[in-house]
Amino acid sequence: GALARRAVAAGVMLTVDSDCHRADALARQMRFGIGTARRGWVEPRHVLNTRPVGAVRDFVARKRARR
């Protein structure tokens, strides 16, 4: 939670990712990721993968253009 709060305070765009390697564990892993975000007071506006796919593609394109 504390690192998530620091990231949000620094303006970092976050993603919630399960890093799951087995389909039967996906739900549990996502609950863990969402719980961690909530403990860090992370709101949906701070999480890239809460946005429509077009917005995610635009975000990635902008990041790549800065390289």
Backbone hydrogen bonds in HBPLUS format (Angstrom, degrees):
<---DONOR---> <-ACCEPTOR-->    atom                        ^
c    i                          cat <-CA-CA->   ^        H-A-AA   ^      H-
h    n   atom  resd res      DA  || num        DHA   H-A  angle D-A-AA Bond
n    s   type  num  typ     dist DA aas  dist angle  dist       angle   num
A0005-ARG N   A0001-GLY O   2.98 MM   4  6.29 156.1  2.04 151.7 158.0     1
A0006-ARG N   A0002-ALA O   3.01 MM   4  6.29 157.7  2.06 147.4 153.3     2
A0007-ALA N   A0003-LEU O   2.90 MM   4  6.11 156.5  1.95 146.8 153.3     3
A0008-VAL N   A0004-ALA O   2.98 MM   4  6.22 165.0  2.01 153.7 156.8     4
A0009-ALA N   A0005-ARG O   2.94 MM   4  6.11 162.1  1.97 149.3 154.7     5
A0010-ALA N   A0006-ARG O   2.97 MM   4  6.17 137.2  2.16 141.0 152.3     6
A0010-ALA N   A0007-ALA O   3.10 MM   3  5.07 126.8  2.39  93.8 107.8     7
A0012-VAL N   A0007-ALA O   2.99 MM   5  5.27 164.7  2.01 153.5 148.4     8
A0011-GLY N   A0008-VAL O   2.95 MM   3  5.07 158.4  1.99 106.6 113.4     9
A0014-LEU N   A0046-HIS O   2.86 MM  32  5.97 165.3  1.89 172.9 168.4    10
A0048-LEU N   A0014-LEU O   2.66 MM  34  5.96 155.2  1.72 177.5 173.5    11
A0025-ALA N   A0022-ARG O   3.00 MM   3  5.53 158.0  2.05 116.0 123.1    12
A0026-LEU N   A0023-ALA O   3.22 MM   3  5.24 161.5  2.25 105.5 111.2    13
A0029-GLN N   A0025-ALA O   3.00 MM   4  6.17 164.2  2.03 159.8 164.7    14
A0030-MET N   A0026-LEU O   2.90 MM   4  6.10 160.8  1.94 158.1 163.1    15
A0031-ARG N   A0027-ALA O   2.99 MM   4  6.20 157.2  2.05 148.6 154.9    16
A0032-PHE N   A0028-ARG O   3.06 MM   4  6.32 151.3  2.15 143.7 151.4    17
A0033-GLY N   A0029-GLN O   2.99 MM   4  6.34 157.2  2.05 147.6 153.3    18
A0034-ILE N   A0030-MET O   2.86 MM   4  6.07 164.8  1.89 156.8 160.4    19
A0035-GLY N   A0031-ARG O   2.85 MM   4  5.91 155.3  1.91 144.0 151.7    20
A0036-THR N   A0032-PHE O   2.95 MM   4  6.15 153.6  2.02 147.4 154.2    21
A0037-ALA N   A0033-GLY O   3.06 MM   4  6.31 157.6  2.11 144.0 150.0    22
A0038-ARG N   A0034-ILE O   2.90 MM   4  6.16 159.7  1.94 150.5 156.1    23
A0039-ARG N   A0035-GLY O   2.94 MM   4  6.16 158.4  1.98 148.5 154.1    24
A0040-GLY N   A0036-THR O   3.12 MM   4  6.33 132.6  2.35 137.4 149.8    25
A0040-GLY N   A0037-ALA O   3.04 MM   3  5.05 130.9  2.29  95.2 109.1    26
A0042-VAL N   A0037-ALA O   2.94 MM   5  5.12 166.4  1.96 154.1 150.0    27
A0041-TRP N   A0038-ARG O   2.95 MM   3  4.97 161.3  1.99 110.9 112.7    28
A0046-HIS N   A0043-GLU O   2.82 MM   3  5.49 161.6  1.85 125.9 132.2    29
A0047-VAL N   A0044-PRO O   3.02 MM   3  5.17 163.4  2.05 111.0 116.3    30
A0050-THR N   A0047-VAL O   3.17 MM   3  5.75 147.5  2.28 122.4 121.7    31
A0051-ARG N   A0048-LEU O   3.10 MM   3  5.85 164.7  2.13 126.7 129.3    32
A0055-ALA N   A0052-PRO O   2.95 MM   3  5.41 123.9  2.28 110.7 124.4    33
A0056-VAL N   A0052-PRO O   3.14 MM   4  6.53 150.7  2.22 150.3 159.3    34
A0057-ARG N   A0053-VAL O   2.93 MM   4  6.19 162.6  1.96 153.6 157.9    35
A0058-ASP N   A0054-GLY O   2.96 MM   4  6.19 156.6  2.02 144.5 151.0    36
A0059-PHE N   A0055-ALA O   2.98 MM   4  6.14 155.8  2.04 142.6 149.0    37
A0060-VAL N   A0056-VAL O   2.98 MM   4  6.26 165.7  2.00 155.7 158.5    38
A0061-ALA N   A0057-ARG O   2.91 MM   4  6.10 160.2  1.95 149.6 155.5    39
A0062-ARG N   A0058-ASP O   2.94 MM   4  6.16 157.8  1.99 149.6 155.1    40
A0063-LYS N   A0059-PHE O   3.03 MM   4  6.32 157.0  2.08 149.2 155.5    41
A0064-ARG N   A0060-VAL O   2.92 MM   4  6.18 160.1  1.96 153.3 158.6    42
A0065-ALA N   A0061-ALA O   2.95 MM   4  6.11 150.2  2.04 146.0 154.2    43
A0066-ARG N   A0063-LYS O   3.24 MM   3  5.38 140.2  2.41  98.2 108.9    44
A0067-ARG N   A0064-ARG O   3.20 MM   3  5.55 158.3  2.25 108.8 115.2    45
